Amino acid sequence: MRIPEPVQVSSYSGSKGEETPRAFRSTSTGRLLVAQVLERWYQEGMQREFKEYFRVLASDGETYTLYRDSSLDLWFLEKIRS
């Protein structure tokens, strides 16, 4: 299992205030643009933490899973899929 890596995310906040990632930067990937959001889902934990997941196609042609942990107000890169 891969340990989630903290990432910096540039996002778009729509009319409902929902954030959608537009670009991200990490030590392992550098800066990448989000070409397409492929999937979005939510997970609620036992300690009332809330995670919002995004499977995205990035500008390098790879698929990444990013999530925002609302209790920490931080974004993470969970996995990379070729």
GIZIGI-V801396 format. One line per field, one symbol per residue. burial: 1 if it has 24 or more other ideal C-beta (glycine too) atoms within 12 Angstrom, else 0. A space follows every 10 residues. Layout:
# GIZIGI-V801396
burial = ???
This chain:
# GIZIGI-V801396
burial = 0001001010 0000000001 1111100010 0101001000 0000000000 1111111100 0111111110 0000111101 00
